Each structure stands twice: as structure tokens, then as C-alpha cells.
């Protein structure tokens, strides 16, 4: 098993391309698990400034086929040509994919270093994948470990104490642009009812904003406002809310985009307006900047204004992330060794049971038969000891493929297939009957007790 991640983020490409890649993001994970690809699990992480797909493939040799399958699905969902999708997505595999997700979850790869929202987005990405049935066991462990690491960074470093986020930096910028920074005197209109809108409402409340309207093109504003606060606005009352607004905050990214024409005809007098666009696909058209008294803050503005973190806090956070990623990789290698060991033990158990049946058939439940069976089982345990130790040592060194190759070459054991005891039904029934008459496990217990 190997992890594969395809990454497009603010640090590598423009946000417009990220937005186009994200189109139809929700269906990509399920689409690549249609049984025609080597992908055995997928989780999609889509935020306001990144689009990432994490996959599980059977092995190194399947990486290129898995990547091609994911690119094809993103191309189909987004309408972009496959060559453009391929060029936009950076590929990370194995421990690099693990380290990247851990850094992302801890906010170390964000426009605002140490931001809080991304940890919640990582958790939600896993939850959605689990609900959709696309998250494999290893991917679940990967994302859960990333979330635990994010909590550790937040509790052990100064990054968590500052509580910075894309929303908080954007609100700071808005305060700098206005003569009055008192939020209790401002009329605010929030567009959207998603996670970012929820984080925005919480921060506005912290800063004392009391007159907040919420608009949603999908009609969910009333339910959202009932739990988050604020006043719901519909299509009929939106114009009045815009006319009275001091601040607009876009968190929707829906089909409706506010442009210069929507504001030009309003009776706003000389009231200045700050529009904060946090939506990846833009809630506010660039044209509103041409209007007198209107200032537009975009995600690019936030990224440029984000404060530099203290070098020591950032160093501590990176150490925590790197250590956690390394430990997770070690655990995965151990799991690979365990799978190989289990497969070998099942194989030898199959051989042992076949020989035990021959002894029982020839001698019945006699003391001699029990002695022979006990000796055979003890010998098998001793024979398996060295291969077990070596398998774990090789896996710890990252040489698990050598273990798998040895099993397949020497014993014909493939870890991709379940190991089943090839015992005929009649023999299995006879074994069950004789086992009830000859409690060998009890004999082994007595023998072990006498030996001690």
C-alpha cells in the first residue's frame, strides 16, 4: 500500500486555477473508485485556496495509473483538459504525502501560517469521505493522525495561541481601511452559510458586531441565522441590505456575483464600503473597485498581509509535524510487516493442520499422537521466529517490498490475496470432530505448565 496526493494550492498556482480544478470536487473520490482503477481509497480536501486529492494505491508500480485515473476524473468534472490538470497538480507519494498533509493540517502551508480553519477542514474532508464510503482504513488513520498533530501544534506552540486565520487577517485589513474600527457601529452583510461563513460570524461576534445580515442564494440563510445569529436576507431584501452596508464579506462562491452595476444604482450617499471576498470562485466582481468609496479585499490581499510568525514558534511546529509524520510512517511500515507475518503464519498453519490430520487419522486420540502434535507446533513456532524478526527489521528500514517478494518467491504467498486454508470440506469437518475429542490446546497448556 502506498499513499498518493495530488496538490494544487495558493503557494504554487493562481487561485483562479485552483477554483476551476475544484469544480465538481465532491464527485471525484467516488468516481475513481469505480473498480476500473488501482485506487482503493480517496479523500478530497477542497478549501478556499487549495484543492488536494489523497489516494491509496496497492503499491509503487500502481502510482502512475492511479494518478492518471484521478487526473481524468478531475478533468471531466472541471472541464479542463487533462494536460492542464496534470500540469497544475503536484504529485507527492509515500512519506512526502504524509508529511505534506500533516503540515497542511497544522496550518504550516497556509496563506496565514498557523490558521485555525484548516484543521477543521481536514476533519470535515475525512468525515465526508467516510460518509461517501471512499475513505479506506489507511486513509482514515492518516487523516486522524494529521488532526491529532494539528491539535498538538496548537497546544504546544505560539502558533495556536495567536488564533490567526484568513478571516481574522481579512477583518484586520478592513479595520485599517476604515476611519472607525468599531464593529458595533457597522452594518455587515455576509454571503454564504458554509464553514467559512460560520467562522466569520463567530469572529464578528468576538469583535462586537451586532448588525449582521446573512444572504444565501440557496435559501439557507434563515436556518443559518437562527443558529449563528444575524438577520436572514433574501433576494427581495438584499438591495436594501447592500445600500445600508459598511462591510460585505463573501464566503459563498455561488453562482451569483455582486458587480458594480448592483451597487451603482443604490442610494448609498457618501457611505464608504469595504468588500472582503473570501470565496474561491469570487462573490464580488473586480469591477466594484472602480466605484468611488469602495475597497476590495481578496484572498491575494490577505496572503500578502499575513504576518510573519516568530521563527522559534514556526521551528517548534515543524519539528512536531516532522516527528509525527515520521512516527506515522514507521507505524505503516510495521503494519506492512504484520500483514506479511500473518500471511506466513497462516500458510504454515495450513501445512501444519494438514500433517496433524494425518497423525490423527493414523493414531487417533492417543498420548503418542498428542505428543507428536505438540512437538510439531512447538517446532513451527521456533521456525517462524527468525523470519518474523527479520520481516520487522526489514520493514523498519523501508524494505517491506523485499519481505513481500520473498514470501511470494519462496512460498507463493501474495499479500494482495487472502490466505485460505486449502482443506477439503470433509477433512475440515473431520478436523472439527477430532479436535473436540482431542483438546490439543488444553494439552499444550498442561505441557507448558509442567515445563515451567
N, C-alpha and C positions, 0 to 999 in steps of 0.2 A: 504494500500500500504506500502511496506517495501523495502528498498534498500539492496542489497546483493553484496558483492565484493569478488572475488577470486583472491588472490595476490601471485605472485612469484617474488621476487626481489633479488638484489645483497646482501641485508642485511641478507637474510635467507638461500639461496641456492646458489650453484655454477652457474656461468654464462653459462656453457655448458648445464645444465638442463633448464635454462631459455630459451636458444636458441632453444632447442628441443621442449619445450612447445609452442613456438611462431610459429612453423611451421604450416602454414595454418591458421594463426590468422585471416586473413581477412574474412574468411567464417564462423567463429564460431557464430558471433552475429546473422546472418540471419538464421543459421541452428537451433538455439534454439527457434526461433520464428515461427516454422512451424505449430503451432496450437495444438501440442500434449503435450506441456509443460506448466507449470504455469507461465513461463517467459513472461512478457508483454512489455519488452524493454531491450535492451542490447547495451553497448558501450565497445569496446576493446581498451585498452591502451597498446601498444607494443613499447618499446624503446630498446636501446642498453643494458640496464641492468635490465629491468623489463617487466613482462607480467601480465596484470591485466584485469579482465572482471567485469564490473559493470552491474548489472541487477535490474530490478524492478519486484517484485512478489506481488500478491494480498494481502498476509498477512503473519503473523508469521508461521502459520501452513503450508505454501507452501514453506518455505525456503529450507528444505531438498530435496524436489522434484526438485526445481529449481537448486539447487547445483548439484544434480546428473545428471540433463539434460546437464548442462554446462560441467561437467567433461566428460561425454560420448562423447560430440562433440569434445572437445579438444583431447581426446584420439584417436578418429577416424581421426582427422586432422593431429595429430603429429605422430601417430603410436606407442605411448607409452601405456602401459597397464593402465587401469583405476585406479588400486590401486596405481600405481606410480604417476599418475597425481593428485590423491586425496591427497597423502602424500606431494606432492610438493607445493600445493596451500593452503595458509592460508585463512580462511574464516572470513569475517567481515560483520556485519549486522547493520542495522539501523544507529544510530548516530556514531558508530565506523567506518562504511564505509564512512560516510560523512567526519568525521574528518581526516581519512586517505587520501582521495582524496585531501582535502584542503592542507594538509601537503605536499603531493607529488607535487601538482601544484606549491607550493611556494618554492620548492627545498629543503625542510627540511628533506626529506627522500632519498636524492640523494647521490651518492658517493662523489660528490663535493657539500657540503652544500651551498645552495643559487644559484645553477647553473641556467643559463638563458634558456637553450634549453627546459627544461621540461615543462615550461609554454606553449610554442608553441606547444609541442607535445600533451598536454592536449586539447588545442583548436582544433588541427587537428583531434584528435580522435573523438571529438564531430561532427565536420564537416563531416567526413567520415561516421559516424553513421547516421547522418541526410540525407546524400545523398543516403545511402543504405536503408533508411526507417526503421532503427532498434531503433532509439532514441525516447523513449516515452517523453511526456511532463515533468514529474518529473525529468527524467534523463537530459533533456536539461537544466532545471533550476539548477540542481545540478552542472553540468559541467560549466555553465556560471558563477555561483556563485564562483566556485573554481578559475576560471580565474580572476574574479574581485579581489578575495582575494590575488592572486599571484601578481597582479599589486600593491595592497596596501602594501604588504610586501616589494616589490621592491622600492616603493617611500618613505616609512616611516622608513626603517631600513638601516643599513650599509651594509646589505647583497646585496641589489640592487646596491649600489654604487661601490662595488668591481668588479662586472661584471665577476665573475668567471664562468667557465664552464668546462666540461670534456675536450673539445678541447683545451681551454686555458691552463689548467694544463698539458695536454699532450705536448703542444708546449714548455712550460716552461721546462719540463723534457728533451726534445730534445735539447734545448739550453744548459742545464747543461752537456749533454753528448758530445757536440762538442767543439772543441777548439775555433771556431768562432761562435758567436751567431748572426751575421749579416745575416738576412734573404734575403737581396737584392743580396747576392752573392751565394745563394743556388739554386740548381735545385730540384724542388719538383714535385712529381707525386702523384696526388690524385686519388684514386679508388672510383668510385661511383658518382651518380648525385642526391642523395636524400637530405633530410633536413640537415643531418649531414654534408654532403659534402658542402652544401651551407654555413652553419655556419663556416666550416673550411676555405673556400675560403675567407669569409669576414674577419676572423681573420688573415689569411696570408697577406691579403692586408693591414690591420692595422699595421702589423709588418714589412711591407716594401718588402715582397716577390714579385718579378716581373717575375720570370721564373717558372711558374706553368703549368704543363701538367695534363690533365684530361683524365682518361680512364674509359670506361663503357662497360661491356660485352654485355649490351643490345643495344648498338649503340646510346645512347642518349648524348654522350659526346659533340658532335658538337653543339647541341642546348643549352646545359647547359653552355658551354664555351662562347657562343655568348652573354648570359645574365649575367653571373657571372665573366667572364674574364678567362684568361688562354688559353692554346692551346689544342685542342682536339687530342687524341691519339687513334689509332685503333689497331687491332691485328697485322698489318704489322709493325707499328712503335713503338710498345710497348717495344720491346727488346732494341732498341736504347735509348729510354727514361730511361729504367732501368739502362743501362750502364752508363749514364751520371748523374744519380740521386744522390743527397746527402740525401734526405729525402723522404720516402714513407709514405703515410697516407691512411690507409684503412677505408673507410666509406661505403662499398658496401654490404658485406656479401653475395655476389653472389656465383655462382657455381664454378667460377674459383678461385683457391688459389695459391698464389705465394710461391714456396718452394725453398729449397736450390739448386735443380737442375736448376731452372730457372735463378738463379743468378751466379751459379758456372761457367758456360760457357761464361759469358760476359767479355769483356775486360774492367775491371774497374780499373786496375792498383792498386795503394795503396789507392784509394779513400775510406774513411770510409762511412758507410751507417747507418742511423737510420730509422727503420721501426716502425711506430706508427699504431697499429691495434685497431681501434675504432669500428669495426664491431662485432656484437654479435656472428655471426657464423664464424668469423675469415676470413680475407683476406690473411693473411700471416701464413704459416706453422711454427710451432715451430722449425723446423729443420734449419731455416735460422740463428738461434742464434749460430749454430755450425761453421758458416763461420767466418773466420778472418775479423775483422773490422766491423762486423755487430752487431748492438744493437737493441733489440726488446722491444718496449713499448706496454704493453697490458692494457686493462681496469682494470685488477687487479693492475697493476703498478700505474695507475692513482689514483685508490681508496686509495692505501697506501700512495701516495704522496700528496693527497689533504690536504690543510692547514686547521687547526682548526680555526673556526670562533670565533670572540670575544664573550665571554659569554653574555654580555649585548645585543648585536645585535641579538643573537640567542634567548634570552629570550623574547625580544620585538616581534620578528617574531612569536614565538609560541603563545604569548598572542593574537596577531592579528588573527592567524589561529583558535585558540580555540574559540575566541569570534564570529568570522564569522560562524564557524560550529554550534555553539550553536544557533545563531540567525536564521540560515537556518533551523535547526531542529524545532525551535519554529514556523517558518512560515509554515513548513509542517504540524505540528500539527494543526495550525489554519486552514489550507486548509481542513484537515480532518473534523474539526468541521463544517466548512462552508458547506461541502458536506452533512453532516448529517442534518444540519439546513435546507438546501434547500430541501432535501428529505422529511423532516417532513412538511415543508410549502406546498409542492406540494400535499402531502397526504391530509392535512387539506383543501387545496383549492379544491381538488376533492370533498370532502364531502360537503363543503360549496356550491359549484356550484350546486350539486345535490339538495340541500334543496332550494336554490334560485330559481331553475327552478320550483319546486313545488309551491312556493309562486307566481311566475309569472303566472303559468298555472291557479292558482285558482283566483287571484285577478287582473291580467293584469297590465298595467302601471298606477296604481293609486298611489296617495300620500301615502296611507297606506302601499302599497307594498314596495315603496321606503324606507319608514321609517323602516320597518321590515328588509329589506336587509342591510341598513346602520348599524342598530344595530347588526345584525349578524356578519358583517365584523369587526366592532369595537370589539366585544366580542372575535372573533377569534384572533385578534392581541394581545389582553390582555392575552388570554390563552397561546399564544405561547411565551410570553416574558420570563417567568421563565425557561422553557425548553431551550430556546435559550441561556440565560445567563449561565445556568448550563452546557450545552454542551461545551461552550467555556472554562469554568473553568476546566472541566474535561480534555479536550484536552490539555490545557496548562500544566496540571500535568502529561501528558503522559498516561492518562486513556481513550483515544479515543475509545478503544475496548469496554469499558463499555457503551459508548454512542451508538455505533453500535448495541451492544447486546440488549440494552433497546428498541431501535427502532424496532428491529426485533421481540422481545418478546411481546411488547405491541401493536404494530401496524402492524406487518407483513411486515415491510419495510426492504429491503435488499439493501445496498449501491452498491452491485455488479450488480444490475439490474436497468435499467431506470424506473423511476416512471412515469406512464402514467395515465392520467385521463380516468377512465373506463366509459365513457359516450357514449351511442349509437349514431351512425351517425345521426339518425333522431333527437335525442334530441340535438345534437351539432348544427345541422342546425337551430333548433328552438331557441336555446340559442343565436346564432348569430343574427337571425332576431329580437328577442325581445330585445337584447342588443342595436341594432341600434335604436329601438323605445324608449327604456328606458335607457338613458345615465346615468347609476348609478354613474360612475366615476365623471361626472360633478356634480351630486347631492352631492356626498361626498365632493367635493371641496367647493361647496357652503355651506354645513353644517359646514365644518371645518372653513370656513371663518366667518360664523355667530357666531360660538362658540368662536372665538378669539376676 
